[in-house]
Amino acid sequence: MSDIPQRLLMPSVHDANLWQVRVRPGKERDLVFSLMRKAIDLEFSNRPLQILSAFQRDSLPGMIYVEARSAKQVSDACHGLVGIYPSRGIILVPIEEMASLLQIKKQDLTVTPGSWVRIRRGKYQGDLAQVMDITENGEEVGLKFIPRIDLNPKDDGALDALGKKRKKGAVGLASFSMRPPQRFFNYEEVVKVYGRKAVSKRNQVYVFQNDTYKDGFIEKDFRLTALQLDSVNPTLDEITRFTRGQDGTENESNVDLSIIAEASRKAAISVLQPGDHVEVFEGEQAGVKGTVHSIEQDIVTIQPIQVDVDGQRIQLPARSVRKRFKPGDHVKVMTGQNADETGLVVSVEDNVVTFLSDMSMQEISVFSKDLREAAEVGTGTNVVGNYELHDLVQLDLQTVGVIFKTERDSFRVLDQNGQVRLVQPHQISMRRDSNRAIATDSEGHELRVNDNVKEIDGEGRKGRVLHTHQSFFAFLHNRDYNENGGVFVTRARSLVSLAPKGSVMKLGSADLSKMNPALSGGAMGGMVGSGNLGRGPRDRLIGVTVMVIKGPSKGYVGTIKDTNGPVARVELITGNKVITIDKAKLKRRNPDGTLAPLEGGFMGPPRGPVNQNGRTPNPYAQQGGRTPGWGVGRTPNPYANDSRTPAWNATARTPNPYDSNKTPAWNVSSRTPNPYAADGGRTPAWSANSRTPNPYVNAGNATPARPTWGGATPGRPAWGGASPKPGGSSAAAGWGSPQRPAGSSSGWGDSGWGEPPTNAQTPAVAPTPAFDGPTPGAFAAPTPGVWESYGDFRTPAVDLSRNAAATPGITGPDTFSNQEGEFELPARWLLDPDFVTKKGMVVEVRESFGANGWHNGDYEGKDGVVLSVFDTHNETFAAMARVRFREPLVADQDVLTVPVELLRPVHPSDKDENVMILHGQHKGERAKVNVVEASLMVVTTADFVVEEITAEKLVRLSPEAS
C-alpha cells in the first residue's frame, strides 16, 4: 500500500511550471547553487524568492531549469546573477517533457580483476589503481597502485619507537605539508628515514604504517563508493609505470591492455578514412591486410593486398579493423595529449605504435587509432593563447602554479601544493610576474630567478629557480627529471645556492649612526636669540622597505611612500601598485631578508618648527627646553631612538642615583663621592655633572687644574644650570619643579644679576632660566655656566652633540632588558635577527610537559645542537628549530623539529669554551672564554675585544660549529 502509482506522480496543469533559462556554458552548476543561497538568504525577508526548485543537466550545456508559477518569478530570482542571459528569453517547458528532464539512466558498472579505477579521496585522490580481487559481497575490492611515501616527514606525523603515531603538538610546519610524489616502495630509503623498527618484512611483503607493499606497489582494500569506476581513461604513461618494475625493467606479468583496447576500438570507427592501411586482427579474416575502400556506419569495406582474394573487397565490422603502420613510416598524432606531434615509426606492438618525435627527439608511444600517415613535419609550440611554457599563473585566490606542458588547447600545471592540474586557458585568472619577488634561502641569501640551487633536506634535488611565490614557495626546473617536465616545487627556506655568495650582513654591522636623531643632520637651530625657524625632516618611515604580514596582500614587499597617523601608503614592488594599509600590518624588511618591527629605530612624530627664543614650551619643538621635549633629552618619549632595548647607544640606560650619576658615565673622573647620594643626579642626565651641585664638594663648581664638565671658570662651558642669559632659549622647569617667572635666578647654585648666590635645594632640580634673564653676555656666563651650544638648554640637561642619548625612555621591540641586573632572555630568543641564521648553539628542552606537551615531555632536559631555525612570520603557525639531540630516544632519529619556545640556552662553565654572546654590544658574535670567576667570565671575541660578562648572557657552542 506504500507504493504510489507512477502516473499519479506525473506533473499536471495544476502544478508549478518548469522554465528553461539560458546561461553561460560551464557555469550551470554554480548558478544553481547561487540561486539556492539567494533563496536561503531571502527566506525570512520581506521579499522572499517565489521559485520552488532549480536544477541542471550535464548533457544540456548552457541551460538551467527553474520551477516556479510564472516567468516573472523566475526573472526576479535571476536578477543580479552574473552569467544568466534573460534577454534570450525564459522558455516554458511542455508538461510532457518535464518528466524526461528528471529521468536518470542508471549505468550498471561492473568491476573485474585487472580493470582500472581511480581513487576519489584522500592522499591518493585521482591516482590510477588496478583491481586485484573482489570480495564476495562485491562491496570492497583489493587494489594495487603506486604509493606516495613522505621521505621528509614532519615530527607530528612521525612514529615513535613502538610504531605508534605520536601525539600532535603545537600547530607547526605540518600545515604546509605537500602531497608526496608517486614513487615505488624502496625498503632502504624508508628505513633510512623512519628506522628499521617502522618496517617489518614477511617473505616478499613489507608492512609499513599498517599498509602492505609488494613489488614496489601498495596493496590495499577500498569500498566501491570510494572509487571512480567510469570515465577512468588511463593514459599510456600511467599504464607503462605499472608494467615496469622499480628498476625500470619490464615485469614478468605484463598488464592486460585489453580493457583500454576495447574502448579504443569503439572510437576507432570515427577515425578511419578511405585509403588508410589497416589489418584485420580478429575473426575469420584475421591477419588480412589492405586499404580502406569505404565506410558505412559500423561496416568497413577493405581492399585486400598480397592475398589470394586479390581484386575482391571484404566487408568487416569496424571494431575488427585497426590501422597498420610499419617501422619507417612518417606519422602524425591526430588526437590526445601529443596531438600534432610528428615523427618516424620505430616499433609497432599490437595497437601501440612508438615513434621518434621530430621536435623533441624523444620516443613517444600512442595508440594506432590516433595516428595517420603524414608527410609534413609538425611545428609544435609552447604557447597557447596568452600563456606559454614555464609561466607562473594564478588559478584562484589561493592557488598558483607553473605550466610544465602545453597541449593543443590546455595546460598541465604544477601548483604550489605539488598537485598536477589540467586547466584550460579560460580557467587561468592571470599570469604572475615573479622577477621582482624576493625570497631567502636557508642561509639568508636572496633567491633570484635563474639561480642554481639545491635542497638541503629531503631528496636533495638540484635545479634552476623558475619562480618564487609569497617568499615561501620556489618552483625549480631540472631537465634531468622526467616527472612533470622537470618542474618541481619546494620551500625556499630548504634551499641553498650552488654558487658561492658573500656572507649575510648582520644587523649589528649596519650603520646605526643614521638612526641617531642627533647625527641625522636635522635643523639644530641658529645662534642664541636669532629667532630663526627651522623645519624638521620628513617622517623617517618614508622610503623604508617593508613586507605586508596580514591581509590580502600578505607576503608582498614594497616601499612606504607616505604616512598619515596609523596608516601608510605602500608602493608594492610587484606591479607598482600603491595600497593604503595599517602600519600594524607591516614589518620592516632588512637587507638580509629578515623582518623587524616597523617602528623600531625611528622617531615617531614629525619634527615641528624650532623656536630658539620661545618662552612657551612646545612639545614638538626640536630645541625646546620643556620636559618632555621632542629632542633627545626628554622624559620619557615613546618614540625615543636611543632608549630602546637593546639600545644602539650605551648611554641610553636608566641612571642609577647611587652609581656615578649614569650608566656608564661618560667621564668617570667627574664623579664626586657623596655619602648623601647627591652625586647620583636627581634629574637623569647624560653628563656627569648634570645635577644639583653639592656645596660641600668642589667637583662641579670649583676651578680645578683639570676642569670637569660642570662649570669651569672660565673655560669649558658647564652642563647644567647657569645664570639667566638675555635672549636665552626656552626652557622649562625640571621634573617636579614649578616654573619660575622670567628674569628670576634659576642657576644651580648660581646667582642672578645683582642677587647673592644661593645653592639649589637637594634633592631637586633647579629650573632652567626663563626668558630675558639679566645675565651679562651670552658667552661669558659665570660658574656654573650654561653649555654654549646653538640650541637651547633643557631640563634635564642634555648634550646635542653626536653622543647625545635620550634618558630615560623605552620604545621599540623589547628584546632584552637594558638595565643592569635585570637581564631576562625571551622565550622566542632564537627568532632574534642576530641568532635566527646562526647554528651550532647548544640548547636544552624545557617546559615540554603537559597534556598537549611536545613528545609528552620525553625530551625534557635533553640537550642538542641547533641546526637551523624557521620563522613562519605568522601567529597561526609556530616557529620551529631543527635540533640534533646528543642522546635521542629513537635510534636514527637524532634530528627533530622543536618549537623555539621550548629551547633554552646551555651556558658555559669551563675555560676555553667557545660561546656566543646573547646580550650587549657584541650580541650574536662568537667568543672564547679566557677566565672563569664564579658566574663572571672574561671572553675574547673574534675581533680580539675583551669583555667581562656573566655566564647567563652566553650560550655554549658545539665543537662542530667552532
Secondary structure as GFF3:
##gff-version 3
##sequence-region A 1 962
A	DSSP	three_ten_helix	6	9	.	.	.	ID=ss1
A	DSSP	beta_strand	17	22	.	.	.	ID=ss2
A	DSSP	alpha_helix	28	41	.	.	.	ID=ss3
A	DSSP	beta_strand	53	55	.	.	.	ID=ss4
A	DSSP	beta_strand	63	68	.	.	.	ID=ss5
A	DSSP	alpha_helix	71	78	.	.	.	ID=ss6
A	DSSP	three_ten_helix	86	88	.	.	.	ID=ss7
A	DSSP	beta_strand	90	92	.	.	.	ID=ss8
A	DSSP	alpha_helix	95	101	.	.	.	ID=ss9
A	DSSP	beta_strand	116	119	.	.	.	ID=ss10
A	DSSP	beta_strand	128	134	.	.	.	ID=ss11
A	DSSP	beta_strand	140	145	.	.	.	ID=ss12
A	DSSP	three_ten_helix	155	157	.	.	.	ID=ss13
A	DSSP	three_ten_helix	173	176	.	.	.	ID=ss14
A	DSSP	alpha_helix	187	194	.	.	.	ID=ss15
A	DSSP	three_ten_helix	196	198	.	.	.	ID=ss16
A	DSSP	beta_strand	199	202	.	.	.	ID=ss17
A	DSSP	beta_strand	205	208	.	.	.	ID=ss18
A	DSSP	beta_strand	211	214	.	.	.	ID=ss19
A	DSSP	beta_strand	217	223	.	.	.	ID=ss20
A	DSSP	three_ten_helix	224	226	.	.	.	ID=ss21
A	DSSP	beta_strand	227	228	.	.	.	ID=ss22
A	DSSP	alpha_helix	236	243	.	.	.	ID=ss23
A	DSSP	alpha_helix	258	271	.	.	.	ID=ss24
A	DSSP	beta_strand	277	280	.	.	.	ID=ss25
A	DSSP	beta_strand	289	296	.	.	.	ID=ss26
A	DSSP	beta_strand	299	304	.	.	.	ID=ss27
A	DSSP	beta_strand	314	317	.	.	.	ID=ss28
A	DSSP	three_ten_helix	318	320	.	.	.	ID=ss29
A	DSSP	beta_strand	321	323	.	.	.	ID=ss30
A	DSSP	beta_strand	330	333	.	.	.	ID=ss31
A	DSSP	beta_strand	342	349	.	.	.	ID=ss32
A	DSSP	beta_strand	352	357	.	.	.	ID=ss33
A	DSSP	beta_strand	363	367	.	.	.	ID=ss34
A	DSSP	three_ten_helix	368	370	.	.	.	ID=ss35
A	DSSP	beta_strand	371	373	.	.	.	ID=ss36
A	DSSP	beta_strand	383	384	.	.	.	ID=ss37
A	DSSP	beta_strand	387	388	.	.	.	ID=ss38
A	DSSP	beta_strand	392	394	.	.	.	ID=ss39
A	DSSP	beta_strand	400	406	.	.	.	ID=ss40
A	DSSP	beta_strand	411	415	.	.	.	ID=ss41
A	DSSP	beta_strand	420	423	.	.	.	ID=ss42
A	DSSP	three_ten_helix	425	427	.	.	.	ID=ss43
A	DSSP	beta_strand	430	432	.	.	.	ID=ss44
A	DSSP	beta_strand	439	440	.	.	.	ID=ss45
A	DSSP	beta_strand	446	447	.	.	.	ID=ss46
A	DSSP	beta_strand	452	455	.	.	.	ID=ss47
A	DSSP	beta_strand	462	469	.	.	.	ID=ss48
A	DSSP	beta_strand	473	477	.	.	.	ID=ss49
A	DSSP	three_ten_helix	483	486	.	.	.	ID=ss50
A	DSSP	beta_strand	487	491	.	.	.	ID=ss51
A	DSSP	three_ten_helix	492	494	.	.	.	ID=ss52
A	DSSP	beta_strand	495	497	.	.	.	ID=ss53
A	DSSP	three_ten_helix	507	509	.	.	.	ID=ss54
A	DSSP	three_ten_helix	512	515	.	.	.	ID=ss55
A	DSSP	three_ten_helix	517	519	.	.	.	ID=ss56
A	DSSP	beta_strand	533	534	.	.	.	ID=ss57
A	DSSP	beta_strand	545	548	.	.	.	ID=ss58
A	DSSP	beta_strand	557	564	.	.	.	ID=ss59
A	DSSP	beta_strand	567	572	.	.	.	ID=ss60
A	DSSP	beta_strand	578	582	.	.	.	ID=ss61
A	DSSP	three_ten_helix	583	585	.	.	.	ID=ss62
A	DSSP	beta_strand	586	589	.	.	.	ID=ss63
A	DSSP	beta_strand	595	597	.	.	.	ID=ss64
A	DSSP	beta_strand	610	611	.	.	.	ID=ss65
A	DSSP	three_ten_helix	668	670	.	.	.	ID=ss66
A	DSSP	three_ten_helix	678	680	.	.	.	ID=ss67
A	DSSP	three_ten_helix	829	831	.	.	.	ID=ss68
A	DSSP	beta_strand	842	845	.	.	.	ID=ss69
A	DSSP	three_ten_helix	854	857	.	.	.	ID=ss70
A	DSSP	beta_strand	863	870	.	.	.	ID=ss71
A	DSSP	beta_strand	880	885	.	.	.	ID=ss72
A	DSSP	beta_strand	895	899	.	.	.	ID=ss73
A	DSSP	three_ten_helix	900	902	.	.	.	ID=ss74
A	DSSP	beta_strand	903	905	.	.	.	ID=ss75
A	DSSP	beta_strand	914	917	.	.	.	ID=ss76
A	DSSP	beta_strand	926	933	.	.	.	ID=ss77
A	DSSP	beta_strand	936	941	.	.	.	ID=ss78
A	DSSP	beta_strand	946	950	.	.	.	ID=ss79
A	DSSP	three_ten_helix	951	953	.	.	.	ID=ss80
A	DSSP	beta_strand	954	956	.	.	.	ID=ss81
A	DSSP	three_ten_helix	959	961	.	.	.	ID=ss82
###
